[in-house]
Amino acid sequence: MSSYLTSVIKQFEYYKMLGEKSFAQLPDEGLFLQFGEDNNSIAIIVRHLSGNMLSRFTDFLTTDGEKPWRNRDEEFEPWTGSREDLYGLWNKGWNCLLTTLAGLQETDLEKIVYIRNEGHTVTEAINRQLAHYAYHVGQIVFAAKLIRGQDWQSLSIPRNGSGLYNEKKFNTDQSVRHFTDEWLEKGVKDE
């Protein structure tokens, strides 16, 4: 597998982990809370992410990424279900994405795929989705932090914790380890 594919899979896994660590800090009702009629709950964002992942990465190399069976508008309708329903949608989308990426070869990266009839190299299409999913996971983290308030447990270096974190990092031998390995193992993001 190419270094690009290895790296991008780690990036996607990192954002998946951030979402899951956010879900874990919330009571069930927090997952479905909307901050006003025109705002999305975490559950709505999960529905959208799952729908997008399934549409984009099902038959990724052979069919347009906007599948005729997808109902994007419905993804943004108010939705209540259970935590298990939410995790089911979440995992279905991520499994489709990660399985597809794991099956790609370096020779696939310059192939052309289509999203809404617009051609992209495979690399461009993956980068497009990485940015899109990071954007929505950021919304999930922010909403969870608002809901949790003072009880929020930081997913990165805690406020006023940079000095201690840097001291620890600079008092160890230098490493060439890929930065996302540490993120995934500890859930700590260097910022």
C-alpha positions in Angstrom: 0.0 0.0 0.0 1.3 3.5 -0.8 2.5 5.8 1.9 -0.4 8.2 0.8 -3.0 5.5 1.3 -1.5 4.4 4.7 -1.4 8.0 5.8 -4.9 8.9 4.7 -6.4 5.8 6.3 -4.8 6.9 9.6 -6.2 10.4 9.2 -9.8 9.0 8.6 -9.4 6.6 11.6 -8.3 9.6 13.7 -11.5 11.6 12.9 -13.6 8.5 13.5 -12.0 8.2 17.0 -12.7 11.9 17.7 -16.3 11.4 17.0 -16.6 8.3 19.1 -14.8 9.9 22.1 -17.3 12.7 21.8 -20.3 10.4 21.7 -19.0 8.6 24.8 -19.1 11.8 26.8 -22.7 12.4 26.2 -26.0 11.1 27.6 -28.3 9.6 24.9 -30.5 12.7 24.7 -27.4 14.9 24.0 -26.8 13.0 20.7 -30.2 14.1 19.4 -30.3 17.7 20.8 -30.7 20.5 18.3 -29.6 24.0 19.1 -32.5 25.6 17.2 -34.6 24.5 14.3 -32.0 25.3 11.6 -29.1 23.6 13.3 -28.1 19.9 13.1 -28.0 17.6 16.1 -25.1 15.2 16.3 -27.4 12.4 15.1 -28.3 14.4 12.0 -24.6 15.0 11.3 -24.0 11.2 11.7 -26.8 10.4 9.3 -25.3 12.8 6.8 -21.8 11.4 7.2 -23.0 7.8 6.9 -25.1 8.6 3.8 -22.2 10.4 2.2 -19.7 7.7 2.9 -22.0 5.0 1.6 -22.8 6.9 -1.5 -19.2 8.0 -2.2 -17.4 4.7 -1.4 -19.8 2.0 -2.6 -18.5 0.9 -6.0 -16.0 3.7 -5.7 -14.0 3.1 -8.8 -16.9 2.2 -11.1 -19.9 4.4 -10.3 -20.6 8.0 -9.7 -20.2 8.9 -6.0 -23.7 10.4 -5.8 -25.8 7.3 -6.0 -29.4 7.4 -7.2 -30.6 5.6 -4.1 -29.2 8.3 -1.7 -31.7 10.8 -0.3 -29.4 13.5 0.9 -32.2 15.9 1.9 -33.7 13.2 4.2 -30.3 13.0 6.1 -31.0 16.5 7.4 -34.5 15.9 8.7 -34.8 15.7 12.5 -34.1 12.2 13.7 -34.4 10.4 17.0 -33.4 6.9 17.6 -31.3 5.1 20.0 -27.5 5.3 20.7 -27.3 1.9 19.1 -29.0 3.1 16.0 -26.6 6.0 15.8 -23.6 3.8 16.2 -25.0 1.4 13.6 -25.2 4.2 11.0 -21.8 5.6 12.1 -20.1 2.2 11.7 -21.8 1.3 8.5 -20.5 4.4 6.8 -17.0 4.2 8.2 -16.7 0.5 7.4 -17.6 1.2 3.8 -15.0 4.0 3.6 -12.2 2.1 5.3 -12.8 -1.2 3.5 -12.8 0.6 0.1 -9.6 2.5 1.0 -7.9 -0.7 2.2 -8.6 -2.3 -1.1 -7.0 0.4 -3.3 -3.6 0.1 -4.9 -1.1 2.8 -5.7 -2.0 2.3 -9.4 -5.6 3.4 -8.6 -4.6 6.9 -7.3 -4.5 8.6 -10.7 -7.7 6.9 -12.0 -10.7 9.2 -12.6 -13.8 8.8 -10.5 -16.9 10.9 -10.7 -18.8 12.8 -8.0 -22.0 14.3 -9.3 -20.7 13.8 -12.9 -17.5 15.8 -12.1 -14.2 14.0 -12.7 -11.6 13.7 -9.9 -8.5 11.6 -9.6 -8.9 9.0 -6.9 -6.5 11.1 -4.8 -8.5 14.3 -5.3 -11.8 12.4 -4.4 -10.3 11.0 -1.2 -8.8 14.4 -0.2 -12.2 16.0 -0.9 -13.9 13.5 1.5 -11.2 13.8 4.1 -11.8 17.6 4.3 -15.6 17.1 4.3 -15.5 14.5 7.1 -13.1 16.5 9.2 -15.4 19.5 8.9 -18.4 17.5 10.2 -16.5 15.7 12.9 -15.3 19.1 14.1 -19.0 20.1 14.4 -19.7 16.9 16.4 -16.9 17.7 18.8 -18.0 21.3 19.2 -21.6 20.4 19.8 -20.6 17.7 22.3 -18.3 20.2 24.1 -21.2 22.7 24.3 -23.6 20.0 25.6 -21.1 18.7 28.2 -20.0 22.1 29.4 -17.5 22.1 32.2 -17.5 18.3 32.4 -16.0 18.0 28.9 -12.8 16.0 28.8 -10.4 17.5 26.2 -9.6 15.3 23.2 -6.4 17.2 22.6 -3.9 19.0 24.8 -6.1 20.5 27.6 -6.2 24.3 28.0 -3.1 25.5 29.8 -1.5 22.1 29.3 0.9 22.9 26.4 3.9 23.5 28.6 3.6 20.2 30.4 2.9 18.3 27.2 5.9 19.9 25.4 8.2 19.2 28.4 7.2 15.6 28.2 7.7 15.4 24.4 11.1 17.2 24.4 12.4 15.1 27.3 12.2 11.9 25.2 14.3 10.8 22.2 13.3 12.1 18.9 11.1 9.9 16.8 10.2 9.5 13.2 7.0 7.8 14.0 4.0 9.0 12.1 2.1 11.5 14.1 -1.3 9.8 13.7 0.0 6.6 15.3 0.2 8.5 18.6 -3.1 10.2 18.1 -4.9 6.9 17.6 -3.2 5.1 20.5 -3.7 7.9 23.0 -6.4 10.1 21.5 -4.1 13.1 22.0 -3.6 15.6 19.2 -0.5 17.7 18.9 -1.6 21.2 18.3 
